[in-house]
């Protein structure tokens, strides 16, 4: 019997702020009970995707993530989505885009959690590809 992923959980210093950021990234809805200063916050994601749960922990992030999210934008290309994410508070860490249009960009959220932005669905379909 399988065990589907119900939530992806982030340890963090400020659950409310991180939930607000990630709700904008994934187009999710912050849970109505999320509150500044609370020890946890939740983002309901669209289309039955796993939820995002943010839990306050006392220690800060000290090393690279062992697991990270790879995002594939819908309705926008990778580069347009990169600009949008930088505009809402992401930080560019590394750029692995290639001249042929493949590749990805490594970003960090406001607390330094790494994630990647890959080519968008339309870009993949136009290239006859399924991913980078």
Rosetta blueprint (number, residue, H / E / L):
1 X L
2 X L
3 X L
4 X L
5 X L
6 X L
7 X E
8 X E
9 X E
10 X E
11 X E
12 X E
13 X L
14 X L
15 X H
16 X H
17 X H
18 X H
19 X H
20 X H
21 X H
22 X H
23 X H
24 X H
25 X H
26 X H
27 X L
28 X L
29 X E
30 X E
31 X L
32 X L
33 X L
34 X L
35 X L
36 X L
37 X L
38 X L
39 X L
40 X E
41 X E
42 X E
43 X E
44 X E
45 X L
46 X H
47 X H
48 X H
49 X L
50 X L
51 X E
52 X E
53 X E
54 X E
55 X E
56 X E
57 X L
58 X L
59 X L
60 X L
61 X L
62 X L
63 X L
64 X L
65 X L
66 X L
67 X L
68 X L
69 X E
70 X E
71 X E
72 X E
73 X L
74 X L
75 X L
76 X L
77 X L
78 X H
79 X H
80 X H
81 X H
82 X H
83 X H
84 X H
85 X H
86 X H
87 X H
88 X L
89 X L
90 X L
91 X E
92 X E
93 X E
94 X E
95 X E
96 X L
97 X L
98 X L
99 X L
100 X L
101 X L
102 X L
103 X L
104 X L
105 X E
106 X E
107 X E
108 X E
109 X L
110 X L
111 X L
112 X L
113 X L
114 X E
115 X E
116 X E
117 X E
118 X E
119 X L
120 X L
121 X H
122 X H
123 X H
124 X H
125 X H
126 X H
127 X H
128 X L
129 X L
130 X L
131 X L
132 X L
